[in-house]
Amino acid sequence: MVLLSVSLVATSFLAFRFSNLPVRFLYAGAASWLGILYILILASILCWIFHGLAVLFHLPLNQKILIEILIAVALMASIYGFINGGMIRTTRMSLQLPGLPSQWKDKTAVWVSDTHLGQVRNYGFAQQIAKMVQNLHPDIVFIGGDLYDGVAVDLDKVIEPFSRISAPYGIYFITGNHEEFSDNTPYLQAIRRAGIRILYNEKVDLDGLQIIGVDYRDSRNENQFKTILQKMGIDRGKPSILLKHSPFDLEVAKEEGISLQLSGHTHQGQVFLFRMITSRVYRGYDYGLKWFGDLLVYTSSGAGTWGPPMRLDTKPEIVVIKFI
């Protein structure tokens, strides 16, 4: 138990420096144990609650049986969480943006965020996502940051499946916090080699639709984020889509006349109870399609996982947007 308690910290030092099968095995095992431990802690809390109620109301309680049941439930929940964490769903929606040119009617965009390619989810996971995206026959693809997990990995190999995605309007990427733990240059170079365009605080106009991408690090400060958008010369008479990793500072995007903001980052808490924290931190904009004044916001729960490779009470997703 002592070794397990420090296993994730210890293996993280290895994961940030080496990329090989033994390190991947150790790191994945430590991360998985962290998730199992969390569920067992919840089971322990429930055990004490039931024990307290039994004492308070003088109810008969076989503690041994109760503990066995709660441990069994915790282990089954953990297994479900691991399985659920790898079952990517497709979330579909139809959106009508004001002033959308006729060329974009019935076109399809795919939004993928938070894949966290690294020691735990690697080349095979990238293949799974790329195949799903390609089968959706998208007209344009957006990748919303945290494509990489930030640990040591063969950058070109794990992203190679994404280079095979065909989209007439192209594939566009913005950085997330995991690409910016340190120097993001190696990640950006690998992404460019894969034929993916990086929107680094810039705007492109595609047949009358403005696609805007901001860097995670540069847009964390509200004033700096506002300055970045103002320098782009956004045409308020045209529809616009802002790609921003984190759903913070929605007031700025609304004031600058953005039509739709696509975000990720939150994982919707990823596991049971943590979604209540993300909902509070991001003021209810931690997941789903919602209005913020005239600004339409969609925050994805992400396709991958961070830390424990499990999901409880949330789902991994790829988002498909049809313009109507």
C-alpha positions in Angstrom: 0.0 0.0 0.0 2.9 2.3 0.7 4.4 1.7 -2.7 1.0 2.1 -4.4 0.4 5.4 -2.6 3.4 7.0 -4.3 3.3 5.0 -7.5 1.8 7.7 -9.7 4.3 10.4 -8.6 7.2 8.0 -9.1 6.1 6.7 -12.5 5.3 10.3 -13.6 9.0 11.2 -13.4 9.7 8.2 -15.8 6.7 9.0 -18.1 7.9 12.6 -18.7 11.4 11.3 -19.7 11.0 7.9 -21.3 8.6 6.3 -23.8 8.8 2.5 -23.8 6.6 -0.5 -23.0 7.8 -1.0 -19.3 7.2 2.7 -18.5 3.8 2.7 -20.2 2.8 -0.4 -18.2 3.9 1.1 -14.9 2.4 4.5 -15.5 -0.9 3.1 -16.7 -1.0 0.8 -13.7 -0.4 3.6 -11.3 -3.0 5.9 -13.0 -5.5 3.0 -12.9 -4.8 2.4 -9.2 -5.5 6.0 -8.5 -9.0 5.7 -10.0 -9.7 2.4 -8.1 -8.5 4.0 -4.9 -10.9 6.9 -5.3 -13.8 4.6 -5.7 -12.7 2.5 -2.7 -12.5 5.8 -0.6 -16.1 6.5 -1.6 -17.1 3.0 -0.6 -15.4 3.6 2.8 -17.3 6.8 3.3 -20.6 5.0 2.5 -19.6 2.3 5.0 -19.2 4.8 7.8 -22.4 6.5 6.9 -24.3 3.2 7.0 -22.6 2.3 10.3 -23.5 5.7 11.8 -27.1 5.4 10.8 -27.3 1.8 12.2 -25.9 3.1 15.6 -28.2 6.2 15.6 -31.4 4.3 14.9 -30.3 1.0 16.7 -30.6 -1.0 13.5 -29.0 -4.5 13.1 -26.0 -4.4 10.8 -23.5 -7.0 9.8 -20.4 -4.9 9.1 -18.5 -7.7 7.4 -21.3 -8.3 4.9 -21.7 -4.5 4.3 -18.0 -4.1 3.7 -17.9 -7.0 1.3 -20.8 -5.6 -0.6 -19.4 -2.1 -0.9 -16.0 -3.4 -2.0 -17.6 -5.5 -4.6 -19.7 -2.6 -5.9 -16.6 -0.4 -5.9 -14.6 -2.9 -7.9 -17.4 -3.4 -10.4 -17.8 0.4 -10.7 -14.1 0.6 -11.4 -14.3 -2.0 -14.2 -17.2 -0.2 -15.7 -15.3 3.1 -15.5 -12.4 1.6 -17.4 -14.6 0.2 -20.1 -16.8 3.3 -20.3 -13.6 5.5 -20.6 -12.7 3.8 -23.9 -16.1 3.8 -25.5 -16.2 7.0 -27.5 -19.7 8.2 -28.4 -20.8 10.5 -31.2 -22.8 13.6 -30.1 -24.7 15.1 -32.9 -26.4 18.5 -33.2 -27.8 20.9 -35.8 -26.9 24.5 -35.5 -28.2 27.6 -37.3 -25.6 30.4 -37.1 -26.9 33.9 -38.0 -25.9 35.1 -41.4 -24.4 31.7 -42.4 -23.6 31.7 -46.1 -25.5 29.2 -48.3 -22.2 27.4 -49.1 -22.2 26.2 -45.5 -25.7 24.9 -45.4 -25.8 21.2 -44.7 -22.1 21.1 -44.2 -20.6 19.1 -41.3 -18.0 20.0 -38.8 -16.4 17.6 -36.3 -15.0 18.9 -32.9 -12.5 16.6 -31.1 -10.8 17.7 -27.9 -8.8 16.3 -25.1 -7.5 13.1 -26.6 -4.5 13.1 -24.3 -2.3 10.9 -26.5 0.6 9.6 -24.5 1.6 6.8 -22.2 -1.9 5.4 -21.5 -3.8 6.2 -24.7 -1.5 5.8 -27.6 -1.4 5.0 -31.3 -4.3 2.5 -31.2 -6.5 5.1 -29.6 -5.5 7.7 -32.2 -6.5 5.2 -34.9 -9.9 4.6 -33.3 -10.6 8.4 -33.2 -9.3 9.0 -36.7 -11.4 6.2 -38.1 -14.5 7.5 -36.4 -14.0 11.0 -37.6 -13.3 9.9 -41.2 -16.5 7.7 -41.2 -18.5 10.9 -40.4 -17.4 12.4 -43.7 -16.7 15.8 -42.3 -16.3 19.0 -44.3 -14.1 20.5 -41.7 -12.4 19.2 -38.5 -11.5 21.1 -35.4 -9.1 19.7 -32.7 -9.4 21.6 -29.5 -6.2 21.2 -27.6 -4.7 18.5 -25.3 -4.2 16.4 -28.3 -1.1 15.2 -26.5 -0.9 14.4 -22.8 2.4 16.1 -22.2 4.4 13.1 -21.4 7.2 11.4 -23.4 5.8 9.8 -26.6 6.7 9.4 -30.2 5.0 12.6 -31.4 4.9 11.8 -35.1 3.7 8.2 -34.7 0.7 8.8 -32.4 -0.6 11.6 -34.6 -0.1 9.8 -37.9 -3.7 8.4 -38.1 -5.0 12.0 -38.0 -2.9 12.8 -41.1 -5.2 10.4 -43.0 -8.4 12.2 -42.2 -9.8 13.9 -45.4 -11.8 17.1 -44.9 -12.4 19.5 -47.9 -12.0 22.6 -45.7 -9.1 21.2 -43.7 -8.2 20.3 -40.1 -7.5 23.0 -37.6 -5.9 22.8 -34.2 -5.5 25.0 -31.1 -3.3 24.4 -28.2 -4.4 23.1 -24.8 -2.7 23.3 -21.4 -1.0 19.9 -21.8 0.8 21.1 -24.9 2.2 23.9 -22.9 3.6 22.3 -19.8 7.0 23.4 -21.1 8.1 24.2 -24.7 5.3 23.5 -27.1 7.5 23.7 -30.2 8.0 19.9 -30.6 4.2 19.3 -30.4 3.4 22.1 -32.9 6.1 20.8 -35.3 4.6 17.3 -35.2 1.1 18.6 -35.8 2.2 20.6 -38.8 4.1 17.6 -40.2 0.8 15.7 -40.0 -0.8 18.3 -42.3 -2.9 20.0 -39.7 -3.2 23.7 -39.6 -2.5 25.5 -36.3 -4.6 28.6 -35.5 -2.2 30.4 -33.3 -4.1 33.6 -32.3 -5.4 34.0 -35.9 -8.5 34.0 -38.0 -9.2 32.4 -41.4 -12.2 33.2 -43.6 -13.6 30.1 -45.3 -16.4 31.0 -47.7 -17.8 33.7 -45.4 -17.4 31.7 -42.2 -14.7 33.1 -39.8 -12.8 30.4 -38.0 -10.8 31.9 -35.0 -8.3 30.0 -32.9 -6.5 31.2 -29.8 -3.5 29.8 -27.9 -4.3 28.4 -24.5 -1.4 30.2 -22.7 -2.0 33.5 -24.4 -5.8 33.5 -23.8 -5.7 32.7 -20.1 -5.6 36.3 -19.1 -8.9 38.1 -19.7 -7.4 41.4 -20.9 -4.8 39.6 -23.1 -7.6 37.4 -24.6 -9.6 40.5 -25.4 -6.7 42.2 -27.1 -6.0 39.1 -29.2 -9.6 39.1 -30.5 -9.7 42.8 -31.2 -6.5 42.7 -33.2 -8.0 40.1 -35.5 -10.5 42.5 -37.0 -13.5 40.2 -36.6 -16.3 41.0 -38.9 -19.5 41.2 -36.8 -21.6 40.9 -40.0 -20.3 37.4 -40.7 -20.8 34.3 -38.6 -17.8 33.2 -36.5 -16.6 30.1 -34.7 -14.1 30.6 -31.9 -11.9 27.6 -30.9 -10.8 28.1 -27.3 -9.6 25.2 -25.1 -11.1 26.4 -21.9 -14.6 27.8 -21.5 -13.5 30.8 -19.4 -14.0 34.5 -20.1 -17.2 34.0 -22.1 -18.0 37.7 -21.6 -15.1 38.6 -23.8 -16.2 36.4 -26.7 -19.7 37.7 -26.4 -18.6 41.3 -26.5 -16.5 40.7 -29.6 -19.5 39.4 -31.5 -18.5 35.7 -31.7 -21.3 33.5 -32.9 -20.2 30.1 -31.5 -17.5 29.1 -29.1 -16.2 25.5 -29.0 -14.3 24.4 -25.9 -13.2 21.4 -24.0 -10.7 21.1 -21.1 -13.2 20.2 -18.4 -13.8 16.5 -19.1 -17.0 17.3 -17.3 -15.2 16.2 -14.2 -14.5 12.7 -15.8 -15.5 10.8 -12.7 -18.4 10.7 -10.2 -18.8 13.8 -8.0 -16.0 15.8 -9.8 -18.6 17.0 -12.3 -20.1 19.1 -9.5 -16.8 20.8 -9.1 -16.4 21.6 -12.8 -20.0 22.8 -13.0 -19.3 25.3 -10.2 -15.9 26.4 -11.5 -17.1 27.0 -15.1 -20.5 28.4 -14.0 -22.5 25.7 -15.6 -20.6 25.9 -18.9 -18.5 22.8 -18.2 -20.5 20.6 -20.6 -23.1 20.8 -23.3 -24.7 23.4 -25.6 -25.8 26.6 -23.9 -26.4 30.3 -24.6 -24.4 33.0 -23.0 -26.3 36.0 -24.1 -26.0 36.1 -27.9 -23.1 33.7 -27.8 -23.7 30.0 -28.4 -21.2 27.8 -26.4 -20.5 24.1 -26.7 -18.1 22.5 -24.2 -17.2 18.9 -24.9 -16.4 16.3 -22.3 -13.5 15.3 -24.5 -12.5 12.0 -26.2 -9.8 10.8 -23.9 -9.0 10.8 -20.2 -6.4 12.3 -17.9 -5.0 10.5 -14.9 -7.1 7.4 -14.3 -8.2 6.0 -17.7 -11.8 5.8 -16.5 -15.1 7.7 -16.7 -17.9 7.4 -14.3 -21.1 9.5 -14.7 -19.6 11.1 -17.9 -18.9 9.9 -21.4 -16.0 10.4 -23.9 -17.3 12.0 -27.1 -16.7 13.3 -30.6 -19.0 16.1 -31.5 -20.6 16.4 -34.9 -22.1 19.7 -35.9 -24.4 20.1 -38.9 -25.0 23.6 -40.1 -28.6 24.3 -41.1 
